[in-house]
């Protein structure tokens, strides 16, 4: 069965490179670059796999391993399954707006981002890193295989904790708090989810 989400993520990475290469009629170079990029990603997954497994064994009570993405996760609260219905059409997945409380950490426990206590933030899921999209979306929408972590996806009241390889997070990007190629841990609680814009003042 086709996994929709993973090809989408790969395609997003590839589009810019392909456009640049096609202008220079350098398709062979583009193909070679893509092969090298895939090798690099596989190497990072292999390097980070034992680190993530060790973290999950130590910190997750009910750890589940997703073999497609190399993500470890545990569902802390399933949420209200009737609160939201994910949609898919010929144009693709309809990414919802989400209001969440969250925390992001390095594997050593260093916190790099979090919402303040009793404060939530609003995002559009399509604007977020692949790891969050994978965590939120369901395995299937109707007969379409999407490739999310859980059967129903995250809904209002859901809470999840997951440890992701760097390639689904910020990959080689460097920030003041996140080194390049850092596997990350996120804890997310869904306060609200909707296809309509959610007011930041709600």
Phi, psi and omega per residue, in radians:
X1 nan 2.382 -3.083
X2 -1.204 2.339 3.057
X3 -1.671 1.964 -3.032
X4 -1.291 -0.707 -2.966
X5 -1.180 -0.778 -3.075
X6 -1.104 -0.827 3.064
X7 -1.034 -0.600 3.124
X8 -1.078 -0.797 -3.134
X9 -1.092 -0.789 3.126
X10 -1.092 -0.712 -3.124
X11 -1.115 -0.701 3.133
X12 -1.058 -0.667 3.129
X13 -1.213 -0.614 -2.992
X14 -1.469 -0.435 -2.966
X15 -1.000 -0.861 -3.095
X16 -1.076 -0.772 -3.129
X17 -1.089 -0.766 -3.111
X18 -1.101 -0.747 -3.120
X19 -1.051 -0.777 -3.130
X20 -1.131 -0.745 -3.089
X21 -1.210 -0.667 -3.086
X22 -1.139 -0.540 3.118
X23 -1.138 -0.543 -3.115
X24 -1.707 0.168 -3.099
X25 0.874 0.723 -3.068
X26 -2.048 0.905 -3.072
X27 -1.102 -0.659 -3.134
X28 -1.056 -0.711 3.113
X29 -1.145 -0.699 3.104
X30 -1.047 -0.809 -3.140
X31 -1.062 -0.740 3.128
X32 -1.119 -0.714 3.103
X33 -1.076 -0.703 3.136
X34 -1.150 -0.677 3.109
X35 -1.103 -0.767 3.128
X36 -1.127 -0.653 3.126
X37 -1.159 -0.704 3.104
X38 -1.139 -0.677 3.087
X39 -1.097 -0.769 3.128
X40 -1.044 -0.765 -3.129
X41 -1.125 -0.749 3.127
X42 -1.099 -0.648 3.104
X43 -1.139 -0.726 3.114
X44 -1.135 -0.727 3.098
X45 -1.049 -0.754 -3.133
X46 -1.154 -0.721 3.137
X47 -1.150 -0.670 -3.034
X48 -1.544 -0.287 -3.092
X49 -0.961 -0.885 -3.140
X50 -1.172 -0.540 3.109
X51 -1.152 -0.759 3.135
X52 -1.193 -0.696 3.120
X53 -1.098 -0.735 3.131
X54 -1.142 -0.703 3.118
X55 -1.101 -0.814 -3.123
X56 -1.085 -0.727 -3.140
X57 -1.085 -0.598 -3.085
X58 -1.482 -0.582 -2.936
X59 -1.997 -0.297 -3.110
X60 -1.830 2.266 3.124
X61 -1.348 -0.639 -3.103
X62 -2.251 1.113 -3.034
X63 -1.238 2.407 3.044
X64 -2.159 2.385 -3.123
X65 -1.871 2.208 3.069
X66 -1.680 1.970 -3.039
X67 -1.264 -0.405 -3.138
X68 -1.181 -0.765 -3.036
X69 -1.913 -0.194 -3.082
X70 1.298 0.407 -3.126
X71 -1.692 2.346 2.979
X72 -1.725 2.427 -3.133
X73 -2.648 2.847 2.954
X74 -2.519 2.357 3.098
X75 -1.510 2.036 -3.114
X76 -1.536 -0.472 3.059
X77 -2.688 2.269 -3.066
X78 -1.276 -0.479 -3.101
X79 1.453 3.135 -3.118
X80 -1.552 1.874 -3.063
X81 -1.117 -0.395 -3.124
X82 -1.536 -0.029 -3.026
X83 -1.353 -0.338 -3.106
X84 -2.785 2.546 3.087
X85 -2.150 2.063 3.107
X86 -1.214 2.520 -3.061
X87 -2.152 2.540 3.102
X88 -2.418 2.362 3.106
X89 -2.369 -3.050 3.134
X90 -1.046 -0.441 3.134
X91 -1.519 -0.068 3.073
X92 2.057 -2.859 -3.122
X93 -1.297 2.415 3.001
X94 -1.589 1.866 -3.100
X95 -1.386 2.222 -3.100
X96 -1.420 2.918 2.907
X97 -1.514 2.495 -3.093
X98 -2.307 2.449 2.969
X99 -1.933 2.150 -3.004
X100 -2.438 2.750 2.836
X101 -1.932 2.446 -3.047
X102 -2.690 2.900 3.026
X103 -2.516 2.407 3.078
X104 -2.095 2.373 -3.087
X105 -2.404 2.709 2.902
X106 -1.386 2.918 -3.128
X107 -1.114 -0.384 3.119
X108 -1.462 0.075 3.102
X109 1.631 -0.081 3.121
X110 -1.203 2.148 3.138
X111 -1.443 2.239 3.132
X112 -1.928 -0.253 3.115
X113 -2.880 2.564 3.107
X114 -2.953 2.639 2.975
X115 -1.388 2.506 3.071
X116 -1.079 2.797 3.119
X117 -0.989 2.319 3.112
X118 1.144 0.294 3.087
X119 -2.110 2.423 3.095
X120 -2.159 2.864 3.131
X121 -2.219 2.701 -3.109
X122 -1.910 2.344 3.093
X123 -2.403 2.835 2.915
X124 -1.774 2.149 -2.979
X125 -0.974 -0.619 -3.125
X126 -1.138 -0.279 -3.137
X127 -1.573 -0.080 -2.998
X128 -1.687 2.943 -3.097
X129 -1.104 2.705 -3.118
X130 -0.927 -0.666 -3.113
X131 -1.015 -0.677 3.132
X132 -1.239 -0.684 3.096
X133 -1.096 -0.739 3.104
X134 -1.074 -0.718 -3.129
X135 -1.191 -0.658 -3.061
X136 -1.390 -0.767 -2.983
X137 -1.296 2.657 3.136
X138 -1.400 2.963 3.063
X139 -1.072 -0.716 -3.101
X140 -2.439 2.627 2.914
X141 -2.132 1.903 -3.005
X142 1.097 -2.192 3.110
X143 -1.652 0.018 -3.107
X144 -1.572 2.148 3.087
X145 -1.369 2.083 -3.074
X146 -1.727 -0.724 3.073
X147 1.701 0.355 3.057
X148 -1.278 3.070 -3.062
X149 -1.280 -0.681 -3.005
X150 -2.044 2.837 -3.066
X151 -1.065 -0.760 -3.039
X152 -1.798 -0.163 -3.041
X153 1.325 3.019 3.139
X154 -1.410 2.427 3.139
X155 -2.220 -3.136 3.091
X156 -1.026 2.233 -3.115
X157 1.601 -0.127 3.108
X158 -1.217 2.576 3.013
X159 -2.426 2.285 -3.087
X160 -2.421 2.599 3.013
X161 -2.198 2.306 3.139
X162 -2.553 2.641 3.099
X163 -2.032 2.100 -2.994
X164 -2.058 2.510 2.974
X165 -1.047 2.723 -3.062
X166 -1.108 -0.520 -3.061
X167 -1.144 -0.349 3.082
X168 -1.698 0.031 3.134
X169 -1.991 -1.912 -3.093
X170 -1.849 0.044 2.991
X171 0.906 -2.123 -3.070
X172 -1.533 -0.065 -3.138
X173 -1.134 2.570 -3.130
X174 -2.107 2.362 3.007
X175 -2.284 3.094 -3.118
X176 -1.069 -0.497 -3.046
X177 -1.965 -0.215 -3.084
X178 -2.193 1.931 3.073
X179 -1.178 2.817 3.078
X180 -1.072 2.589 3.078
X181 0.999 0.744 -3.130
X182 -1.716 2.069 2.921
X183 -1.154 2.507 -3.020
X184 -2.249 2.778 3.103
X185 -2.107 2.278 3.107
X186 -2.188 2.461 2.951
X187 -2.072 2.147 -3.043
X188 -2.240 2.309 3.013
X189 -2.087 2.207 -3.080
X190 -1.556 1.997 3.119
X191 -1.488 -0.660 3.124
X192 -2.752 2.714 3.107
X193 -2.633 2.325 -3.026
X194 -2.779 2.707 3.012
X195 -1.391 -0.253 3.113
X196 -1.654 2.683 3.108
X197 -1.008 2.322 3.119
X198 -1.735 2.195 -3.134
X199 -1.105 2.378 3.119
X200 -1.262 -0.199 -3.127
X201 -1.717 0.004 -3.130
X202 -1.143 nan nan
